[in-house]
């Protein structure tokens, strides 16, 4: 694929919007079958709000899209949205990096039910281990979010909301596909006056394919996941408990002498209580724990004595939030504090570190006539680097029904992780990376069936941490705050729903630039576009997803290499065989495109997955 094809898709977004007649306010409010539904989101402001009214850019991937996709992990769901790049070193289950609007892969916060799963050892969360079958929906907020979520939220926040109890339901799925991929899923939930409870489990096992170009040794993956949720009300207080756990093995590469494997164990547990202190004041407390435990299955010969490498993070968090309704204003005041224990052995370097951090924030949302304002300030104290202040300010103006003009300006930061500080070449004197982002946007409802969104952004990141070569031993290099980056871009999307049809077209054009040497930031495409089309015909449903990505730079020693652009087509179908029983099929990479996300690593070729799903209400 060349840039001409990508630009044609980007142009189509604006042409569709320009050629669609705008309707009156009366048409906007008229009920119509197939009109676009706006989901409720929480992540953008920590309070429930209509996604179409959020002043921050928001993406919601709902349960229907997840269920139809048969995707092996959430990275395959996220990549079909413009402005989100992924880099995967091989097939499903392999190390996956995520780039939102060109920000680094460790500059995005990933939450599972509001619990941060970014490890303290390396900031990149293991999104490849989150099974979509356990997920109800995914909320993605683009832009600086450190004011409300603390460190790492330079690119944005991804909140994975797992399945919640909603009435009585039993569901099961079995599937088989190429690369000897086997899947089994079961879920049950119950709801009554006393409360509700749900339990889900997913098994995924694949022989896989060679991760390295030129290799003939298949490298597999196994993921056993379980999710539990329960809620009840006692004396006017809402009580909840959640647990998500994933464990398994990744055969991630091979060297000259022996295969390389790793065992992983990732989990997020939480209990919460919420209730009214006054008629207009609701408070909520959540206590959570996140665990990220990765152990290599081979000896580190640099260690004394030799031992298996490992990277382990335990983080306990207390989160307190207060939502105060003042009529035309909604005030949110709160904070969260965590104690983090990180242990690592890698290439002969070991550390065992405890870190404490607390963040406090206040946010005010106000509506005056056709104008909306959202402002927040956050203060973080960290036991390693000290104090850091961030803020956000968003403004929205609706000159007429169905139109929202937005402007936003905000800051964010990423604290150096323990590997940056104490790992090989670590530097305890590192400062946090910081960013300043400016954004302008338009959200335009086109009748009852279409929505057009356009956004332009400019994000400047300072004090980026890089490994710098040193001429003298013992380390020959050290992590230092030496880099600066600037990422400018424009995004556009068009959504349409009518009479059983659903369509979504998105495009992104960005310039991720290293300001020190003028080079492109690695593994981020300048141009990308996606098209999703779905059609319901009676009891059957058909869908197609197209992803077009331009060229990217990647790491290659002694000089970097440019990866070619590519176009992927995924096809899916669902057929109802009887009430509650359906047959699903997904054809991934239908054009059998050979492409690379990471230089020197293979990607999945044409692959068919067939599943049988049973659902009982």
C-alpha positions in Angstrom: 0.0 0.0 0.0 1.3 3.5 -0.8 0.4 6.8 0.7 -1.9 7.6 -2.2 -4.3 4.8 -1.1 -4.3 6.1 2.5 -5.0 9.7 1.5 -7.9 8.5 -0.7 -9.5 7.0 2.4 -8.8 10.1 4.4 -10.4 12.2 1.7 -13.4 10.0 1.7 -14.1 10.9 5.3 -14.4 14.6 4.6 -16.3 14.1 1.3 -19.0 12.0 3.0 -19.5 14.7 5.6 -19.6 17.5 3.0 -22.1 15.8 0.8 -24.5 14.9 3.6 -27.3 17.4 4.3 -27.6 18.8 7.8 -31.0 18.4 9.4 -33.0 20.6 11.7 -33.2 20.3 15.5 -36.6 18.7 15.1 -35.1 16.0 12.9 -32.3 15.4 15.5 -34.8 14.6 18.3 -37.1 12.5 16.1 -37.0 8.8 16.9 -35.8 6.8 14.0 -34.9 3.2 13.6 -31.2 2.6 13.2 -30.2 6.0 14.7 -26.7 6.3 16.2 -26.6 5.3 19.8 -24.2 7.2 22.0 -22.8 5.0 24.8 -22.1 6.3 28.3 -18.4 6.6 29.2 -16.8 7.2 32.6 -13.0 7.3 31.8 -12.9 10.8 30.2 -14.0 12.7 33.3 -14.3 9.9 36.0 -18.1 10.6 35.9 -20.7 9.0 33.6 -21.4 11.1 30.5 -22.7 10.7 27.0 -19.8 9.9 24.7 -21.1 12.4 22.1 -20.9 15.1 24.8 -17.4 14.3 26.2 -15.0 17.2 25.6 -12.1 14.7 25.4 -11.7 12.5 22.2 -13.3 9.1 23.1 -13.5 5.7 21.4 -15.9 3.1 22.7 -15.7 -0.6 21.5 -18.9 -2.2 22.6 -19.7 -5.8 23.4 -21.4 -6.5 20.0 -18.2 -5.5 18.1 -16.1 -7.5 20.5 -18.3 -10.6 20.2 -18.5 -10.5 16.4 -14.7 -10.0 16.0 -13.5 -13.3 17.5 -10.2 -11.3 18.1 -7.6 -13.2 20.1 -6.7 -10.1 22.2 -7.7 -6.5 22.6 -4.8 -5.3 20.5 -6.6 -6.7 17.4 -9.6 -4.6 18.4 -7.7 -1.4 19.0 -5.7 -1.4 15.9 -8.8 -1.0 13.7 -9.2 2.6 15.0 -7.2 5.4 13.4 -4.5 7.0 15.6 -3.7 3.7 17.4 -0.6 1.8 16.2 0.5 -1.5 17.5 3.9 -3.3 17.1 3.9 -7.0 17.8 7.0 -9.2 17.7 5.3 -12.2 16.1 1.8 -13.7 16.5 -0.9 -13.6 19.2 0.5 -13.6 22.7 3.9 -12.1 21.6 5.1 -8.9 23.1 2.8 -6.1 21.9 3.5 -2.3 22.1 0.7 0.3 21.7 1.2 3.9 20.4 -1.7 6.4 20.8 -1.3 9.5 18.6 2.4 8.8 18.3 3.2 8.7 22.0 5.6 6.0 23.3 4.3 2.6 24.2 4.9 3.3 27.9 3.1 6.6 27.8 -0.5 5.2 27.9 -2.3 4.1 31.0 -4.1 0.7 30.7 -6.8 0.0 33.3 -8.8 -3.2 33.9 -12.1 -2.1 35.6 -10.3 1.1 36.8 -7.2 -0.8 38.1 -3.9 0.2 36.6 -2.0 -2.8 35.1 1.1 -1.0 33.8 4.0 -2.9 35.4 6.5 -1.0 37.6 9.4 -2.8 36.0 8.8 -1.9 32.4 5.9 0.6 31.7 4.4 -1.4 28.8 1.3 -3.2 29.9 0.6 -6.8 28.7 -2.5 -6.0 26.6 -1.8 -9.2 24.6 -3.0 -11.2 27.6 -6.4 -9.7 27.9 -9.0 -12.1 26.4 -11.8 -10.2 24.6 -14.4 -12.7 25.6 -14.1 -11.5 29.2 -14.6 -7.9 28.2 -17.9 -6.0 28.1 -16.5 -2.8 26.4 -13.4 -0.7 26.0 -13.1 3.0 26.6 -10.2 4.9 25.0 -9.5 8.5 25.8 -6.9 10.2 23.7 -4.8 13.1 25.0 -3.2 14.1 28.3 -4.9 12.5 31.3 -2.3 12.6 34.1 -4.4 15.1 36.0 -6.9 12.4 36.8 -4.8 9.2 36.3 -1.3 10.2 37.3 1.9 9.0 35.6 2.1 7.5 32.1 -1.0 9.2 30.7 0.7 11.3 28.0 -0.9 9.5 25.0 -4.1 8.7 26.8 -6.0 6.1 28.9 -7.5 2.7 27.9 -10.1 1.3 30.3 -11.0 -2.3 29.8 -14.4 -2.9 31.4 -14.9 -6.6 32.0 -18.2 -8.5 32.0 -20.7 -7.4 34.7 -23.7 -9.3 36.0 -26.9 -8.2 34.2 -29.8 -10.5 34.9 -29.6 -14.2 34.4 -27.5 -15.6 31.6 -25.4 -18.6 30.6 -23.1 -18.5 27.6 -20.5 -20.9 26.1 -18.2 -20.9 23.1 -15.8 -23.3 21.5 -13.7 -22.5 18.5 -10.9 -23.8 16.3 -8.7 -22.1 13.7 -5.4 -22.1 11.8 -2.1 -22.6 13.6 -4.0 -25.3 15.7 -5.7 -22.5 17.6 -8.2 -23.7 20.2 -10.6 -21.6 22.3 -13.2 -22.4 24.9 -15.2 -19.9 26.9 -17.9 -20.2 29.5 -19.8 -17.6 31.5 -22.7 -17.5 33.9 -24.4 -14.7 35.8 -27.3 -14.3 38.2 -29.1 -11.2 39.4 -31.8 -10.8 42.0 -33.0 -8.5 44.8 -30.1 -9.5 47.1 -27.5 -8.7 44.5 -25.8 -10.0 41.4 -22.8 -12.2 40.5 -21.0 -13.3 37.4 -18.1 -15.7 36.6 -16.4 -16.1 33.2 -13.4 -18.2 32.1 -11.6 -18.3 28.8 -9.0 -20.8 27.4 -6.9 -20.0 24.4 -4.1 -22.2 23.1 -2.2 -21.9 19.8 0.8 -23.7 18.2 1.6 -20.5 16.5 4.1 -19.8 13.8 7.8 -18.8 13.7 8.3 -15.4 15.2 11.5 -14.6 13.5 11.9 -14.2 9.7 13.9 -17.1 8.3 13.0 -19.5 11.2 11.1 -22.7 10.8 10.3 -23.3 14.5 6.7 -22.6 15.5 6.3 -20.6 18.7 3.1 -21.0 20.6 1.0 -19.3 23.2 -1.4 -20.3 26.0 -3.7 -18.0 28.0 -6.0 -19.2 30.8 -8.2 -16.3 32.0 -10.9 -15.9 34.6 -13.1 -13.0 35.6 -15.4 -12.6 38.6 -17.8 -9.7 39.5 -20.4 -9.3 42.3 -22.5 -6.4 43.5 -25.0 -5.8 46.2 -26.6 -2.9 48.2 -26.5 -2.8 52.0 -28.3 0.0 53.9 -28.1 2.3 50.9 -24.4 1.6 50.3 -23.4 0.0 46.9 -20.8 -2.7 47.4 -18.8 -4.4 44.7 -16.0 -6.9 44.1 -14.1 -7.8 41.0 -11.2 -10.1 40.1 -9.5 -10.6 36.7 -6.6 -13.1 36.3 -4.7 -14.3 33.3 -1.8 -16.8 33.3 0.0 -18.9 30.7 3.1 -19.4 28.6 4.5 -17.5 25.7 7.2 -19.1 23.4 8.4 -15.8 22.3 11.6 -16.4 20.2 14.5 -18.7 19.7 18.2 -18.3 19.7 21.0 -20.4 18.2 21.0 -23.1 20.9 17.6 -23.3 22.6 14.0 -22.0 22.5 13.1 -19.1 24.7 9.9 -19.2 26.8 8.3 -17.1 29.5 5.5 -17.8 32.0 3.2 -14.9 32.9 0.7 -14.2 35.6 -1.3 -10.9 35.4 -4.2 -9.9 37.6 -6.3 -7.1 38.9 -8.4 -7.3 42.1 -10.7 -4.6 43.6 -13.4 -4.0 46.1 -15.4 -0.8 46.3 -18.1 0.9 48.2 -20.1 4.0 47.2 -23.1 5.9 48.6 -24.6 9.3 49.2 -23.2 11.5 52.0 -25.8 14.1 51.1 -28.5 14.4 48.5 -26.0 16.0 46.1 -22.8 14.4 47.3 -21.7 10.8 46.3 -18.5 9.3 47.6 -16.7 6.2 46.5 -13.7 4.2 47.8 -11.9 1.5 45.9 -9.1 -0.7 47.2 -7.2 -2.7 44.6 -4.2 -4.8 43.9 -2.4 -5.4 40.5 0.1 -8.1 39.9 2.4 -8.5 36.9 4.7 -11.6 37.2 6.9 -12.6 34.2 9.5 -15.4 34.6 11.8 -16.5 31.9 12.4 -20.2 31.4 16.1 -20.1 30.8 19.2 -19.2 32.9 20.7 -15.7 32.9 24.4 -16.6 32.6 25.3 -13.0 33.4 23.9 -13.4 36.9 26.0 -14.6 39.8 25.0 -17.4 40.4 23.1 -18.0 37.1 19.3 -17.9 37.6 16.2 -17.5 35.6 15.3 -13.8 34.7 12.1 -12.4 36.1 10.2 -9.1 36.4 7.6 -8.9 39.1 5.3 -6.0 40.2 2.9 -5.9 43.1 0.9 -2.7 43.5 -1.7 -1.9 46.2 -3.9 1.2 45.6 -6.5 3.1 47.5 -8.7 5.4 45.4 -11.2 7.9 46.9 -13.5 9.9 44.7 -16.2 12.5 45.6 -18.8 13.7 43.0 -20.7 16.8 44.1 -23.7 18.0 42.0 -24.0 21.8 42.2 -26.8 22.1 39.6 -25.1 23.7 36.6 -21.7 22.5 37.9 -20.4 19.0 38.8 -17.4 19.0 41.1 -15.1 15.9 41.4 -12.5 15.8 44.1 -10.4 12.9 45.0 -7.1 11.1 45.1 -5.3 7.8 44.9 -2.2 6.4 46.6 -0.3 3.3 45.8 2.6 1.2 47.3 4.5 -0.6 44.6 7.0 -3.4 45.0 9.2 -4.1 41.9 11.7 -7.0 41.6 13.8 -7.8 38.5 16.7 -9.9 37.3 17.7 -9.2 33.7 21.1 -9.5 32.0 22.8 -10.0 35.4 21.3 -6.8 36.9 18.9 -7.2 39.8 16.9 -4.8 42.0 14.3 -5.0 44.6 12.6 -1.6 45.1 9.6 -0.2 47.0 8.0 3.0 45.6 5.2 5.2 47.0 3.1 7.6 45.1 0.0 9.7 45.7 -2.1 11.9 43.4 -4.8 14.4 44.3 -7.1 16.1 41.9 -10.0 18.5 41.6 -12.2 18.8 38.5 -15.0 21.2 37.7 -17.5 20.7 34.9 -19.9 23.5 34.1 -22.6 24.3 31.5 -23.8 27.8 30.7 -26.2 28.0 27.9 -24.5 26.6 24.8 -21.1 26.6 26.4 -19.4 23.8 28.4 -16.2 24.0 30.4 -14.1 21.3 32.1 -11.1 22.2 34.1 -8.9 20.1 36.4 -5.7 20.3 38.3 -3.7 17.4 39.7 -0.8 17.1 42.1 1.5 14.0 42.4 4.1 13.2 45.0 6.4 10.4 44.3 9.0 8.9 46.7 11.6 8.9 43.9 11.3 12.1 41.9 9.4 14.3 44.2 6.4 16.5 43.2 4.7 17.1 39.8 1.8 19.4 38.9 -0.5 18.8 35.9 -3.6 20.5 34.6 -6.3 20.2 31.9 -8.7 22.8 30.4 -11.4 21.9 27.9 -14.1 24.1 26.3 -17.1 23.2 24.2 -19.5 25.3 22.3 -22.7 24.1 20.6 -24.0 26.8 18.3 -26.9 24.6 17.2 -28.4 21.2 17.9 -26.0 18.4 16.8 -22.9 20.6 16.6 -20.1 20.7 19.2 -16.9 22.7 18.8 -14.2 21.8 21.3 -10.8 23.1 22.3 -8.5 21.6 24.9 -5.1 22.3 26.4 -3.4 20.1 29.0 -0.2 18.7 30.4 0.9 15.1 31.4 3.9 13.3 32.6 5.6 9.9 32.8 7.7 9.0 35.8 10.8 6.9 35.1 10.1 3.2 35.9 12.3 1.1 38.2 14.2 -0.3 35.2 15.0 3.2 34.0 16.3 4.0 37.5 18.0 0.8 38.7 18.2 -1.6 35.7 21.2 -2.0 33.3 22.5 1.5 32.7 19.9 2.9 35.2 20.1 6.4 36.4 18.4 7.4 39.8 18.7 11.1 38.9 16.2 10.9 36.0 13.5 13.5 35.8 9.9 12.7 34.6 9.0 13.0 31.0 6.5 15.8 30.5 4.1 16.9 27.7 1.9 19.8 26.6 -1.0 19.1 24.3 -3.2 21.5 22.4 -6.3 20.3 20.6 -9.2 21.6 18.4 -12.2 19.5 17.5 -15.6 19.4 15.8 -18.4 16.9 16.4 -21.3 17.1 13.9 -24.4 15.1 14.0 -25.7 14.6 10.4 -29.3 13.8 10.8 -30.3 10.9 13.0 -28.1 8.4 11.3 -24.6 9.9 10.9 -21.9 11.5 13.0 -18.8 13.3 11.8 -15.8 14.0 14.0 -12.7 15.9 13.2 -9.8 16.7 15.6 -6.4 18.4 15.2 -3.7 18.1 17.9 -0.2 19.3 18.7 1.7 17.4 21.5 5.2 18.4 22.6 7.1 16.0 24.9 10.2 17.0 26.8 12.9 15.1 28.8 12.3 11.9 27.0 14.4 9.1 28.5 16.9 7.4 26.1 19.8 5.0 26.6 22.9 6.9 25.8 26.2 5.1 24.8 29.1 5.9 27.1 32.8 5.4 26.0 33.9 3.8 29.3 33.0 0.7 31.3 31.4 -0.7 33.4 28.0 -0.1 31.8 29.0 1.4 28.4 25.7 3.3 28.6 23.1 5.1 30.8 19.5 6.2 30.7 19.3 10.0 30.4 16.8 12.8 29.8 18.1 13.8 26.4 15.3 13.7 23.9 12.4 15.9 22.8 9.5 15.1 20.5 6.7 16.9 18.7 3.6 15.1 17.3 1.2 17.0 15.2 -1.8 15.4 13.6 -5.3 15.4 12.3 -8.0 12.7 12.8 -11.4 12.3 11.2 -14.2 9.8 11.6 -17.6 9.2 10.1 -20.2 6.9 11.6 -23.5 5.8 10.0 -26.3 3.5 11.1 -29.5 2.8 9.2 -31.9 -0.2 8.7 -29.5 -2.9 9.8 -26.4 -1.3 8.3 -23.5 0.0 10.4 -20.4 1.8 8.9 -17.4 3.6 10.4 -14.7 5.3 8.5 -11.6 6.8 10.3 -8.4 8.4 9.1 -5.3 9.8 10.8 -2.4 11.9 9.5 0.3 12.6 12.0 3.9 13.7 12.1 5.8 12.0 15.0 9.1 13.8 15.0 12.2 13.6 17.2 13.2 17.3 17.7 16.8 16.5 18.5 17.8 15.1 15.1 14.6 15.7 13.1 14.1 11.9 12.5 10.7 10.1 12.6 9.7 8.4 15.8 10.0 4.6 15.4 7.1 2.2 14.6 4.5 5.0 14.2 2.8 5.5 10.8 2.3 8.9 9.4 -0.9 7.9 7.6 -3.5 5.3 8.5 -7.2 4.7 7.8 -9.8 2.1 8.8 -13.2 1.1 7.4 -15.7 -1.1 9.3 -18.9 -2.2 7.6 -21.6 -4.5 9.2 -25.0 -5.7 7.9 -27.7 -7.6 9.7 -30.0 -9.7 7.6 -32.6 -11.5 9.6 -30.9 -13.7 12.0 -27.5 -13.4 10.3 -24.8 -10.7 10.5 -21.9 -10.0 8.2 -19.0 -7.6 8.7 -15.8 -6.4 7.0 -12.9 -4.4 8.5 -10.2 -2.8 6.4 -7.0 -1.3 7.8 -4.6 0.7 5.7 -1.3 1.8 7.2 1.5 3.8 5.7 5.3 3.3 6.0 7.1 3.4 9.4 10.6 3.5 10.6 11.9 0.7 12.8 15.1 -0.3 14.6 17.9 -2.1 12.8 21.5 -2.1 13.7 23.6 -0.2 12.7 21.0 2.0 10.9 17.2 2.1 11.0 15.1 0.6 8.3 11.8 1.7 6.8 8.9 -0.8 6.9 6.5 -0.9 4.0 2.8 0.1 4.2 0.1 -2.5 4.1 -3.6 -3.1 3.8 -5.4 -5.7 5.8 -9.0 -7.1 5.3 -10.8 -9.1 8.0 -14.1 -10.7 7.2 -16.6 -12.1 9.8 -20.1 -13.7 9.8 -22.5 -14.9 12.4 -25.4 -17.3 11.7 -28.2 -18.1 14.1 -28.8 -21.9 13.9 -31.6 -21.9 16.6 -32.6 -19.6 19.5 -29.5 -19.1 21.5 -27.2 -21.1 19.2 -25.0 -19.4 16.6 -22.1 -20.2 14.3 -19.4 -17.6 13.9 -16.5 -17.4 11.5 -13.6 -14.9 11.1 -11.2 -14.7 8.2 -8.2 -12.6 9.3 -5.9 -11.1 6.7 -8.2 -12.3 3.9 -5.9 -11.0 1.2 -3.0 -13.0 2.7 -0.8 -9.9 2.9 2.8 -10.4 4.0 3.8 -7.5 6.1 5.8 -6.7 9.2 5.0 -4.8 12.4 8.5 -5.2 13.9 11.5 -5.6 11.7 12.7 -9.2 11.5 9.5 -10.7 12.9 6.7 -12.5 11.1 3.0 -11.7 11.3 -0.1 -13.8 10.8 -1.0 -14.8 7.3 -4.5 -15.7 6.1 -6.2 -17.4 9.0 -9.7 -18.8 9.5 -11.3 -19.1 13.0 -14.7 -20.9 13.4 -16.7 -20.9 16.6 -20.0 -22.1 18.0 -21.7 -19.9 20.6 -24.6 -20.8 22.9 -26.4 -18.2 24.9 -29.3 -18.8 27.3 -31.3 -16.0 29.0 
